[in-house]
Amino acid sequence: MDDDDIPGTAEGPLPRPQSLMLTFFGNHVLEEGDLGVSSGSIIDLLGRVGVGEQAVRSTLTRMVNRGLLQRQREGRKMFFGLTPQATRVLLDGRTRIWRQGAVNDDWDGSWTLLGFSLPDSWKRQRHDLRSRLTWSGFGALYSGLWIAPGRVDVSAVVAELGLTAHVKIFHAQAAEVTDIEQMIRDTWDLESIAARYVTFDKRWSAHLGNGTDEDPIGTRLLLVSDWLRTIRTDPRLPARHLPPDWPARTAQETFRRVAELTHPALAAARTALETTPLRGVPKRVI
């Protein structure tokens, strides 16, 4: 079982509460400006997908402590909204989910190389850097040399981790002697990536056969969380260097079809959620 999963619904493993929480805010708050959502509304909505009240409350507290959420009291009620850090994370996720897509048909032949050398005692920093590089599409070419297709700007990520002085970044193209297909197979676990897409497609294709959706809010929450979990380890490798039956294309089409089916969730949530403007928060442009 994936580290991000806990036992969940019959349709598959349920993402961790924090993943569902971020998906909730990405689905229903990110586009609405600087709003706070009442804890009661969040409890009700996440309860639709099997997350209990205590798990929601403890997750909200942890996310506030980690700087991902801010809270604001209104009378006896507590409201939660996004911090700038969480907004950046969700904007990046929105680009990956809704704009880039899972299939890279327009690769220009360039690569981004990143080398780093950290003290042996910096285990947490090394873990955080590797996690962020993986999300940004990098794979380990060698132990301290990572590579990603295209021109990838991770300077802000490196700076946020406080590792600018320990990292060197280059943009390059492979020489003709380099076997790109072999390099890709050596650097990324293609079988594991493909298996995630196949699993996603089977799970949600079956959902399409059910016709209309009785709970589009809950379904969309699970759908987007599952898709994000599926694509998070996919570096969007150039399609021309992948097997012709690469399953990301089919899975992406299934995702988009179910997303269209659950589109009413967006309007339904606006009616169902109790919100309030966050005080003292500069207006942001999305």
Order of alpha helices (4+ residues) and beta strands (2+ residues): beta-beta-alpha-beta-alpha-alpha-beta-beta-alpha-beta-alpha-beta-beta-alpha-beta-alpha-alpha-alpha-alpha-alpha-beta
